[in-house]
Amino acid sequence: MDADQLREHAHKMVDFIADYYKNIEQFPVLSQVQPGYLRELLPDSAPSRPESLQDVLDDVQTKILPGVTHWQSPDYFAYFPSNSS
């Protein structure tokens, strides 16, 4: 990866994170999936060829985020404070 590719990928990551925090109120606060759900969505082994960053970000969006408790959501009211990321 050269410097220009690194810069492009870093900008995509920052945009992904910024969009997540911008839209965090749109996510349900608590996970909406059953424990172990991700095992069925992942392949049995690592890919033999690299995947694009966009494919990885799409997987995070569709496979990982549904299982996350969004502690930073303004709708999250729990005993433990979560005032920092």
Buried (B, 14 or more C-beta within 10 A) or exposed (E): EEEEEEEEBEEBEEEBEEEBEEEBEEBEBEBEEEEEEEEEEEEEEEEEEEEEBEEBBEBEEEBEEBBBBBBBBEEBEEEEEEEEE
